Amino acid sequence: MARASLRESIIEAAVERFHARGYAATGVKDITDAAGAPKGSFYNHFDSKEALAVVALERYGATRRLDMLREESVAPLVRVRRHFEFLRDENLAADFNRGCLVGDLAVEVADHSEAVRAIVHGSLTRWREALTLAIAEAQRAGEVSRAQDAATLASFVLSAWEGTLISTRADRSARPFEAFFTVVFGVLLR
């Protein structure tokens, strides 16, 4: 029976490597070396690199703090802003070297792997649904205009965020974050 701690080490290494280097540039040996595991042990835990990518995406998704969007003790629009501030601060700490692993693998792998496409789709759907609920609450509280439905606003904000991450990496600056917060919270969600 395979050791659970070794499996966890491989998953953690995969999240780190896929996030830092991308899927194609990361080999199984890169992952097992980073995990301190023999390459052969990889197949005791995963059928393929693709199967590991699915688990890595699930693990990464659990760190996106969607729970912040559901904190009923906090005003809904404040929750949305804090959520994106958390994600921004995480990116700033990485010195603009990482975007969103879900978005990255959506672009790099989802067209070629149904398993990865499905987990990316599910991750984005859960995120959009959590945003929709918070925005709908903000609309009911009179914090956000009802000119657009909450689901449309959530979809747009999510797409704008993913584009912002691409721009911050290309620019190696926080300017795209400033634009995101100015437009989303100063214009769109008013």
C-alpha positions as CSV (number, residue, x, y, z in Angstrom):
1,M,0.0,0.0,0.0
2,A,1.3,3.4,-0.9
3,R,2.2,5.9,1.9
4,A,-0.3,8.8,2.1
5,S,2.5,11.2,3.1
6,L,4.4,10.5,-0.1
7,R,1.2,11.0,-2.1
8,E,0.7,14.3,-0.4
9,S,4.2,15.4,-1.1
10,I,3.8,14.6,-4.8
11,I,0.5,16.6,-4.9
12,E,2.1,19.6,-3.2
13,A,5.1,19.4,-5.5
14,A,2.8,19.2,-8.5
15,V,0.8,22.2,-7.5
16,E,4.0,24.2,-7.0
17,R,5.6,23.0,-10.2
18,F,2.6,23.4,-12.4
19,H,1.9,26.8,-11.0
20,A,5.5,28.0,-11.4
21,R,6.4,26.4,-14.7
22,G,3.2,25.2,-16.4
23,Y,2.0,21.7,-17.3
24,A,4.1,21.1,-20.4
25,A,7.3,22.3,-18.9
26,T,6.9,20.1,-15.8
27,G,7.8,16.5,-16.1
28,V,7.0,13.7,-13.7
29,K,10.7,13.6,-12.7
30,D,10.6,17.3,-11.8
31,I,7.6,16.6,-9.6
32,T,9.1,13.5,-7.9
33,D,12.4,15.2,-7.4
34,A,10.7,18.2,-5.7
35,A,8.7,15.8,-3.6
36,G,11.8,13.8,-2.6
37,A,10.3,10.7,-4.1
38,P,11.7,8.1,-6.5
39,K,10.2,8.6,-10.0
40,G,8.9,5.0,-10.0
41,S,6.8,5.7,-6.9
42,F,4.7,8.2,-8.8
43,Y,2.8,5.5,-10.5
44,N,1.9,3.9,-7.2
45,H,-0.2,7.0,-6.6
46,F,-1.3,8.3,-10.0
47,D,-2.1,6.7,-13.4
48,S,-0.6,9.6,-15.3
49,K,0.6,13.2,-15.1
50,E,-2.9,14.2,-16.4
51,A,-4.5,12.4,-13.4
52,L,-2.1,14.3,-11.1
53,A,-3.0,17.6,-12.7
54,V,-6.7,17.0,-11.9
55,V,-5.8,16.4,-8.2
56,A,-3.5,19.4,-8.2
57,L,-6.3,21.6,-9.6
58,E,-8.6,20.3,-6.9
59,R,-6.0,21.0,-4.2
60,Y,-5.3,24.5,-5.6
61,G,-9.0,25.3,-5.8
62,A,-9.4,24.5,-2.1
63,T,-6.9,27.4,-1.4
64,R,-8.8,30.1,-3.3
65,R,-10.8,31.1,-0.2
66,L,-14.2,31.0,-1.7
67,D,-15.4,30.8,1.9
68,M,-14.7,34.5,2.2
69,L,-17.5,35.1,-0.2
70,R,-20.0,33.4,2.1
71,E,-19.1,35.1,5.4
72,E,-22.5,36.4,6.4
73,S,-21.1,38.6,9.2
74,V,-19.4,40.7,6.6
75,A,-21.3,43.0,4.1
76,P,-21.5,41.3,0.7
77,L,-19.6,43.8,-1.3
78,V,-16.9,43.9,1.3
79,R,-16.6,40.1,1.1
80,V,-16.1,40.3,-2.7
81,R,-13.5,43.0,-2.4
82,R,-11.6,41.2,0.4
83,H,-11.6,38.0,-1.7
84,F,-9.9,39.7,-4.6
85,E,-7.6,41.6,-2.3
86,F,-6.5,38.2,-0.9
87,L,-5.9,36.9,-4.4
88,R,-4.0,40.1,-5.3
89,D,-1.8,40.0,-2.3
90,E,-1.0,36.4,-3.0
91,N,0.1,37.4,-6.5
92,L,2.1,40.3,-5.2
93,A,4.0,38.0,-2.8
94,A,4.9,35.8,-5.8
95,D,6.4,38.9,-7.5
96,F,4.1,38.6,-10.5
97,N,5.5,35.2,-11.4
98,R,2.2,33.3,-11.1
99,G,-1.3,33.7,-12.2
100,C,-4.2,31.5,-11.4
101,L,-3.4,27.8,-11.8
102,V,-7.0,27.1,-13.0
103,G,-6.7,29.8,-15.7
104,D,-3.2,28.7,-16.7
105,L,-4.2,25.1,-17.1
106,A,-7.4,26.1,-18.9
107,V,-5.3,27.8,-21.5
108,E,-2.5,25.2,-21.7
109,V,-4.2,21.9,-21.3
110,A,-8.0,22.0,-21.3
111,D,-8.3,21.8,-25.1
112,H,-6.3,18.5,-25.1
113,S,-7.6,16.8,-21.9
114,E,-11.2,16.2,-21.1
115,A,-10.3,15.4,-17.5
116,V,-8.5,18.7,-17.0
117,R,-11.2,20.7,-18.9
118,A,-13.9,19.2,-16.6
119,I,-12.1,20.1,-13.4
120,V,-11.3,23.6,-14.8
121,H,-15.0,24.1,-15.7
122,G,-16.1,22.9,-12.3
123,S,-13.7,25.2,-10.5
124,L,-14.7,28.2,-12.5
125,T,-18.4,27.3,-12.0
126,R,-18.0,27.1,-8.2
127,W,-16.1,30.4,-8.2
128,R,-18.7,32.1,-10.4
129,E,-21.6,30.7,-8.2
130,A,-20.0,32.0,-5.0
131,L,-19.5,35.4,-6.6
132,T,-23.0,35.4,-7.9
133,L,-24.5,34.8,-4.5
134,A,-22.4,37.6,-2.9
135,I,-23.2,40.1,-5.7
136,A,-26.9,39.2,-5.5
137,E,-26.8,39.8,-1.7
138,A,-25.1,43.2,-2.4
139,Q,-27.9,44.0,-4.9
140,R,-30.6,43.1,-2.4
141,A,-28.8,45.3,0.2
142,G,-28.8,48.2,-2.3
143,E,-25.0,48.2,-2.5
144,V,-24.9,47.2,-6.2
145,S,-27.2,48.3,-9.0
146,R,-29.6,45.8,-10.4
147,A,-29.1,47.0,-13.9
148,Q,-27.4,43.7,-14.7
149,D,-28.2,40.3,-13.1
150,A,-25.8,39.0,-10.5
151,A,-24.7,36.0,-12.6
152,T,-23.7,38.3,-15.5
153,L,-21.8,40.6,-13.2
154,A,-20.0,37.6,-11.6
155,S,-19.0,36.1,-14.9
156,F,-17.6,39.4,-16.1
157,V,-15.7,40.1,-12.8
158,L,-14.2,36.6,-13.0
159,S,-13.1,37.1,-16.6
160,A,-11.7,40.5,-15.8
161,W,-9.8,39.0,-12.9
162,E,-8.2,36.3,-15.1
163,G,-7.3,38.9,-17.7
164,T,-5.8,41.1,-14.9
165,L,-3.5,38.2,-13.8
166,I,-2.2,37.8,-17.4
167,S,-1.5,41.6,-17.6
168,T,0.3,41.7,-14.2
169,R,2.6,38.9,-15.4
170,A,3.2,40.6,-18.7
171,D,3.8,44.0,-17.1
172,R,5.5,42.7,-13.9
173,S,3.6,45.5,-12.1
174,A,0.5,46.1,-9.9
175,R,-1.0,48.6,-12.4
176,P,-3.5,46.0,-13.8
177,F,-4.7,45.3,-10.2
178,E,-5.3,49.0,-9.7
179,A,-7.3,49.1,-12.9
180,F,-9.3,46.0,-11.9
181,F,-10.2,47.4,-8.4
182,T,-11.0,50.9,-9.8
183,V,-13.3,49.6,-12.5
184,V,-14.9,46.7,-10.7
185,F,-15.5,48.4,-7.4
186,G,-15.7,52.0,-8.5
187,V,-17.9,51.5,-11.6
188,L,-19.3,48.0,-12.2
189,L,-20.3,47.0,-8.7
190,R,-21.9,50.3,-7.5
